[in-house]
Amino acid sequence: MENQPKLMINMTRDEVKKGLAEFPVVILPLGATEQHGHHLPLGVDIYLSEYFSKEVAKATGALVAPTLPFGYSWVWRDIPGTISLQQDLVEAVIKDVAHSVSRYGGKMLVLINGHDSNNSSMKYAVRELDEELDMPVIYLFYPRLSEVIKEVCESPTWNGMIHACEFETSLMLHVNEALVDMNKTVEEYPETPNLYGASTISLGDLSKSGVFGDSTLATKDKGKKMAEIFTDKMIKLVNEGYKEFVIRQ
């Protein structure tokens, strides 16, 4: 039987204690609730972060904490369904989770993120935690992303960004095909104003469909291939981090 991930939300306190004694690592999936075009659900970043967290957990024995379902989604704030936290609040939640895990025996926290805008919060939270805890924290967001996109996807990204495009749509076809409506996929590469990135002009102001790229080219096979690459790399990084930061202490 395939190994099942240890999901803390389904475990008792005794089971968590036993799990940490066997492998004292906790994974925190980080997602967001925001629009992903007309063909994908609001929870894309949640589904993808949970998928990779569970795959890594099955391979390593790490425990998986409940997913953070909200992130910094300011650019989509006017679109129905979007729920956005302040960026510093996302950082604070990450830090509180780390402090909690550290108190009862966690020796390493792994952040597996599915939402690009959470990356800044992860980076600065981890830097601050380095001053506050002895417990190491590593943070992952699609390792080898640009390389994998070039290798697997047929369409270019919009300014290097991934959102509701061939990349995310392919991954969702692999992870939860029932939630993808390929009949509503589109190709859209919005014009980039000169003041984009230097003003409050946001993604929500630029795209009509909510897609940045070509979602029509997405396939389940592409998603499977990319998921395997990312999963393998994440597993190796978690094991490397454990050997480097925990075993050698």
C-alpha positions in Angstrom: 0.0 0.0 0.0 1.2 3.5 -0.9 2.4 5.6 2.1 -0.3 7.9 3.3 0.7 11.5 4.4 0.4 12.3 8.0 -2.1 15.1 8.1 -2.1 16.9 11.5 -5.8 18.0 11.0 -6.8 14.3 11.2 -4.4 13.3 14.0 -4.7 13.2 17.8 -2.1 14.9 20.0 -0.6 11.4 20.7 -0.3 10.7 17.0 1.4 14.0 16.4 3.9 13.3 19.3 4.7 9.9 17.8 5.1 11.3 14.3 7.5 14.0 15.5 9.5 11.4 17.4 9.9 9.4 14.1 10.7 12.4 11.9 10.5 15.8 13.6 9.6 17.9 10.5 6.4 19.8 9.8 5.3 21.0 6.4 3.1 24.1 6.2 1.3 24.5 2.8 0.7 28.1 1.8 -2.1 29.0 -0.6 -4.4 31.8 -1.6 -8.0 32.3 -2.4 -8.2 34.4 -5.6 -9.4 34.4 -9.2 -7.7 32.2 -11.8 -9.6 33.0 -14.9 -13.0 31.6 -15.8 -11.7 28.0 -16.2 -10.1 27.4 -12.8 -11.3 27.5 -9.2 -10.4 30.2 -6.7 -8.4 27.6 -4.7 -5.7 26.7 -7.3 -2.9 27.8 -5.1 -4.4 25.8 -2.2 -4.8 22.6 -4.2 -1.3 22.8 -5.6 0.5 23.6 -2.3 -1.5 20.8 -0.6 -0.6 18.3 -3.4 3.1 18.9 -3.2 3.1 19.0 0.6 1.4 15.6 0.7 3.7 14.1 -1.9 6.8 15.3 0.1 5.3 14.0 3.3 4.6 10.6 1.9 8.3 10.3 0.8 9.9 11.7 4.0 7.5 11.0 6.9 7.1 14.7 7.6 3.8 15.9 9.2 1.5 18.2 7.2 -0.1 21.1 9.0 -3.4 22.5 7.9 -3.1 24.7 4.8 -3.0 28.5 5.1 -5.8 29.2 2.6 -5.3 33.0 2.3 -2.4 35.0 1.0 -1.6 38.5 -0.2 -4.0 38.9 -3.1 -4.3 42.7 -3.3 -4.2 42.7 -7.1 -7.5 40.8 -7.3 -9.2 42.5 -4.4 -12.2 43.7 -6.5 -13.0 40.3 -8.0 -15.7 38.3 -6.3 -14.4 35.5 -4.1 -10.9 37.0 -3.5 -9.8 37.0 0.1 -6.6 39.0 0.7 -4.5 39.3 3.9 -2.0 42.0 4.5 1.5 40.9 3.5 2.9 41.5 7.0 0.1 39.4 8.4 1.0 36.4 6.2 4.6 36.8 7.5 3.3 37.0 11.1 1.2 33.8 10.7 4.2 31.9 9.3 6.3 33.0 12.3 3.6 32.0 14.8 3.3 28.6 13.2 7.1 28.2 13.4 7.1 29.1 17.1 4.3 26.8 17.8 5.9 23.8 16.0 9.2 24.5 17.8 7.6 24.4 21.3 6.5 20.8 21.1 9.4 19.1 19.4 9.5 20.2 15.8 13.1 20.3 14.5 12.5 21.8 11.1 9.6 23.6 9.4 9.1 23.4 5.6 7.0 26.0 3.8 5.6 24.8 0.5 4.0 27.6 -1.4 1.6 27.7 -4.2 1.1 31.5 -4.5 3.8 33.8 -5.9 2.9 36.8 -3.8 3.6 34.8 -0.6 7.2 34.5 -1.5 8.2 37.8 0.0 6.4 37.0 3.2 8.2 33.6 3.4 11.6 35.1 2.8 11.3 37.8 5.5 9.6 35.5 8.0 12.4 33.0 7.7 15.1 35.7 8.1 13.4 37.0 11.3 12.9 33.4 12.6 16.7 32.8 12.2 17.2 35.4 14.9 14.4 34.0 17.1 14.5 30.2 17.0 17.1 27.4 16.8 14.7 25.5 14.5 15.6 25.9 10.8 12.9 26.8 8.3 13.2 26.1 4.5 10.9 27.6 2.0 10.0 26.1 -1.5 8.2 27.5 -4.5 8.4 25.3 -7.6 12.2 24.6 -7.7 13.7 25.1 -11.2 10.5 26.9 -12.2 11.8 28.8 -15.3 13.8 25.7 -16.5 10.8 23.4 -16.1 8.5 25.8 -18.0 11.0 26.0 -20.9 11.3 22.2 -20.9 7.6 21.3 -20.7 5.4 24.2 -21.7 4.9 25.4 -25.3 3.8 29.0 -24.5 5.9 31.8 -23.1 5.1 33.4 -19.8 3.8 36.9 -19.4 6.8 38.9 -18.0 8.0 35.7 -16.2 4.7 35.4 -14.2 2.6 32.3 -13.8 -1.2 32.8 -13.4 -4.0 30.7 -14.8 -1.8 30.0 -17.7 -0.6 26.8 -19.5 1.6 26.0 -16.4 -1.0 26.3 -13.7 -3.8 24.8 -15.8 -1.7 21.8 -16.6 -0.8 21.2 -13.0 -4.5 21.5 -12.0 -5.4 19.0 -14.7 -3.0 16.6 -13.1 -4.0 17.4 -9.5 -7.8 17.8 -9.8 -9.0 17.6 -13.4 -12.7 17.8 -12.3 -12.2 21.4 -11.3 -10.9 22.5 -14.7 -13.2 23.7 -17.5 -11.0 23.5 -20.6 -13.9 24.9 -22.7 -13.3 28.3 -21.0 -9.6 28.5 -21.5 -8.2 31.5 -23.3 -4.9 33.0 -24.4 -4.3 36.5 -23.2 -1.0 38.4 -23.0 -2.1 41.9 -21.7 -0.1 44.9 -22.7 2.4 46.0 -20.1 2.1 49.8 -19.3 5.3 51.7 -18.7 4.2 52.4 -15.1 3.4 48.7 -14.3 5.6 47.8 -11.4 6.3 51.4 -10.6 2.8 52.4 -9.5 -0.5 50.9 -8.2 -1.4 49.6 -11.6 -2.1 46.0 -10.8 -2.8 42.7 -12.6 -6.5 43.2 -12.0 -6.3 46.4 -14.1 -4.6 44.7 -17.1 -6.4 41.4 -17.9 -9.9 40.9 -19.1 -9.9 37.1 -18.6 -7.7 36.8 -15.5 -5.3 34.7 -17.6 -1.7 35.7 -18.2 -0.5 33.4 -20.9 -2.1 30.6 -23.0 -4.2 28.3 -20.9 -5.6 26.6 -24.1 -2.3 24.7 -24.5 -2.5 23.0 -21.1 -2.6 19.2 -20.9 -2.8 16.6 -18.1 0.4 15.0 -19.4 2.3 18.2 -19.1 1.0 18.7 -15.6 2.1 15.2 -14.6 5.6 15.6 -16.0 6.1 18.9 -14.2 4.6 17.6 -10.9 7.0 14.7 -10.9 10.0 17.1 -11.5 8.9 19.4 -8.7 8.1 16.6 -6.3 11.4 14.9 -6.8 13.3 18.2 -6.3 11.3 19.1 -3.2 11.9 15.7 -1.6 15.6 16.1 -2.2 15.7 19.6 -0.7 13.8 18.6 2.4 16.1 15.6 3.0 19.1 17.8 2.3 17.9 20.4 4.7 17.2 17.8 7.4 20.7 16.3 7.1 22.3 19.8 7.0 20.4 21.6 9.7 19.0 18.9 12.0 21.2 15.8 12.0 24.5 17.8 12.1 23.4 19.9 15.1 
